Amino acid sequence: LVIGNSTYQNASALSNPGNDSRAMADKLAGMGFEVLLRQDLTGQGMRVALGEFAEQALSADVALVFYAGHGIEMGGKNFLIPVDAAMRTEATATFETVSLDMVLSTVRQAGKLGMVLLDACRDNPFNAAMERTSGTRSVARGLAPVSLEGESGLLVSFAAQAGQTADDGARTHSPYT
């Protein structure tokens, strides 16, 4: 499953996820993967695509999800941001996003190897407007590390280290892609 979210309705648009997702889909198809390419997905669109992919992953040896778009960390967990998310408050943000945990559960369906490649480690585009639910800032810069301790056959790759942001890129593709 390859997702590229560029055209955000309530946040800054990103130049490269469309290009990055097409390039990754082409590369994976050339390597023999059956590819589902989806772009500019709403929250419901992301959940439907993950469901469709999860069904296919059940009969696959290898399952891979590539995501390019906005992503954030909230309360130590990572979330991918659909193009229709408004993210007005921390309290509602988790309902408007797709958790990385949900994505990981889809690739775990594969018989041998599940991979998640995230080109989503950017500043929170909703940070200035997002209403906080407490005095602390639970929305952090970059994405949180993921513990895979005790798991085998699972790989998660980030565009930047924990707590850092990655550039969208000034050229046709992001540096990560």
Secondary structure, 3 states (H helix, E strand, C coil): CEEECCCCCCCCCCCCHHHHHHHHHHHHHHCCCCCCEEECCCHHHHHHHHHHHHHHHCCCCEEEEEEECCEEEECCEEEECCCCCCCCEHHHHHHHCEEHHHHHHHHCCCCCEEEEEEECCCCCCCCCCCECCCCCCCEECCCCCCCCCCCCCEEEEECCCCCCCCCCCCCCCCCCC
